[in-house]
Amino acid sequence: MRPPPEAPSVSVSGSAPASVPPSAGVVVAGSGAAGLTAALAAAVAGADVLLVERGERLGGTTALSGGRVWVPGNHLQDTDSREAAAAYLDGLFSDRYRPMTEAFLDTAPEMARFVERHSAHRFVACPRYPDYHSSRPGATTGGRALDAQPIDTRQLTPLAAGILVPPGYLPMSFAEWESWRYPDRFDWDLLRQRERDGIAANGVALVAGLLDGVVKAGARVLTGVRLTGFGPGSACLEHAGQVTTIGASAVILATGGFDRDRPLWARLKPRAQRASGAPPTNTGDGLRIAERAGARSDNLGEGWWMPMIAIPGETLLGEPFYRSLVRERGLPRQIMVNASGQRFADEAQPYNEIGKALHRQAGSVYLIFDEGYRERYPMPGVASDGPAPAWVACGGSLADLAGRIGVAPEALQSTVRRWNQACAEGADADFGRGESAYERFCGDPGIAANPCLGPIDRAPYYAVEVLAGTIGTKGGPVTDTNGVVLAGDGSPIAGLYAVGNAAAFWTADGYPGPGATLAVGMTMGYRAGQHAGRIVR
């Protein structure tokens, strides 16, 4: 194994702050699901673990997510098999890193059972939530995605009160969403009571349950502490403007992606990228630390793509916050058009795929919907009645709306006319919307024929700009199947690990199902934590 490099030159001013210990067996940087799972696994293995989070709030990108985890062959499934999952993933993730995919398939079910044994988190099956690519061999129509059971944060570590919460968050389970679907059916009394009582769901619940397990396993957790360097048997930590070097036998990078490092992402990203669902703290700390240590990186131009909208004034930690468009695009009475007023893709396809389609558009893209959509279906930031928000374009006719968004009126009218004809015929001959199991799941279950089709024919008409976004970059240091970072010559760098979006290099441009991002991070975090914990204990 290649020895770690010399520690980077840092300025150490005074002794370590009282909150930062002089040493730790394993230092984990980042408090998303990948980092928390790594810390939990290392602590259960007997290591002295310190988890540091550079932000003042815990949870990272995980806390902003739906909290689903995609685990083929999980313990809540009866009919899945490793063979089916392997066939499904063949070609979705990178063939160049096949051992990583094999390790994921071998370990993900074990990781899920471990999390339930050693933390307060409880998984709940999503039996009708399909994989994203229904036509692929080995695809399932449900069961691989696991939701988070709502959890009472008052019964957990006091640190659970400091978890990041995104704008628009509702403590609603996936089963409840599936039953209610639309805002006028939500049990608002229940949801508001949960907010008052500290009952969490989604990504907040996943972070809370894991965090409680980490603390009870004996790990120390510090916020406002940033990992800035890695050296032989040491870690450099910045706290309150002071940099301190502490002893550390292993360092696990779980700092998320680098989509909030504007110059770096501007250089590497597809040109159309304009939004991120990651917290402002995801600026590529792990990537820089690994590269200074001599690591080889890969997949730096890829991300977990997501179409997004910006609601003026919505911020997170002082930076603009962007809302994801996940299921809205599968509903009737809406289409997406480009700057020429034309449809350019199947709007209902999985968000990673529509994200790729957005990259191919040269100008602005808009989601067009009518009053019938607004009355029945959800759109972030748009109420079902009353005046539309000023940031939403509105027109009494399609021609009027076209003028407001800078599209040729005759082009938009022709596109909507063709769409309405497709709805009358019951099939989208242009792009096949509503033909896959995943798309139908996202549609309106009250429509028996094709739940994704419905005409745009009730004035007024509306448009919101759709931004090409990401919920996390994928590129980073290349690792082995235990998360050990590899040098340029392929040798392991002793004591340095990378997991989660800091090292999702092996997933290429694929996105197999709901919760795959978290599953990849947690599984590799589990493997890295176990490996580091065994070495240093």
C-alpha positions, 0 to 999 in steps of 0.5 A: 500500500502506498504511504500517505503523502506529506501533510500540506503546509498549513498555518497552525495558530495556537493549540487546538480549540476545546471542541476539537480533540487532539486525535481520532482513529477515524476522521469522517468529513461530511454529515450526509448519509454516506458520511454518517453510515461510514462513521457508524460502521467505523464506530461499531467496528471499535474505532475512535471516530470523529465526524466533522461537518463544515456547516453549522447544520447537519445532513448535507444534500441528504437532508434536502432529499426525499430520503429514499434508498435504492437497495436491490435484494433488500430484506423487505423484498420477496421477489428480487434477485442479485442476478436480476439486479446485475442484469438491470445495472449492466451498462447503466453504471460504468463497465470500466469499474465493474468491481464497484458495481459488483461490490454495491450489489453484494453489500447494499442489502447488508448495509440496509440491515446494518443501519437498522440494527445500529441506528434509530432509522427504519426502512419502509418498502415502496412496493409500487415505486418502479425502477427508472428504466422499465424496459431494461432486463431485470427491471422491477415495478417496485420494491427496490426503493426504501423510504424512511419511516417518520421518526420522532426527533425528540427521542433522539440525540439533541444534535437532531435539532440541528439538521438542515431543512429545505424550503417547502419541506413537509414531514410526509412519508412516501406511502402518504404521498402515494395515497394523497398525491395532490395538495387538496388531499393532504392531511394538513392537520397531521403534517402541521402537528408533526412539524410542531412535534418534531416528527421528521420524514424524508431525508431529514428522517434518514439523517436523524436516525443515522445521526442518533446511531452514530452518537450512541455508537460513541462517535463525536460529532462537531459542526462548524469544523472543516477538513482542509488537509490530509497527511501521514497519520494526521488531519488538518481541521479548520474551526472558527478561523483557526487551523489545527492538525490532529492525529488521525489514522484514517480520513474518510472524505464524504464532503459531497460534490463540487457543484457549489464551486462556481469556477470549477463547475463552470469549467467542467459542467455541461454548458446548459447547467444553471442550478444545484440542489446541493447545499452551499457547503458542497464546494469540492473539499474532498476533491481538492484534498484527494488531488493534493494527496496524488489521487486520480480522478474520473467522471468529473463532468457528470452529475445526478441531473435534475430539471429545476425551477427557481422561486424568487427569494427562496434561499438556503444558508444565504444562497439561492435554493432551487426546487426539483421537478420530479413528478410534476412532469408526468402529470396531464395538462402540461408540456415542456417547450424549448426556445422555438416553442417545440417539444423536444423530449418525453417530459415524464421520463426520469429526471436524470434523462430529461436533464440530459435532454435539457443539456441539448437545448440552446436557449430557455425551456419552459413548462407550459400548463393550463388552469386545469393543471393548476386547479388539480396538480402541484407546482412548487410555489404556485397555489391552486387558486388566487392570482398567480405569482409574479414570477409565473408567466400567465396569458389569457391565450396561448398567443399571449403567453408566447409573447410573455416568454419570447416564443413565436405564438404560431409555434406554441399554438401549433405545438399545443394543438398537436399535443391536444390531438395526441391526448384525444388519440390516447398516445404520444406518437412523438415521444411516447409519454406514458408508455413506461411503468415509471412514467405511468406511476408519476401520472394521474391514477384517476385516468385509466387509459394513459395517466400522463396525457391530458389536453392543455385547453383551459385558459388562463395558460401558464409557463415556468422556466425550467433550469438544467440542474443537478442534485450532486456532482458525481466525479471525484477521486477513484477508489477501490471497492473499500473506498480507499483512494487510489493514486495516479499509478493505481496504488492505494493511498494509505489512510485516505478514503472517499465515498458518496458524491465525493467519489461516485466516479463509477456510476458514469451517467446512469441513474437506475432508480429512486434513491440510487444516489443515497444507496451508492453513498451509504453502501460505499460509506459502510464498506469504507467505515468497516475497512477503516474501523478494522485497521485502526481499532 
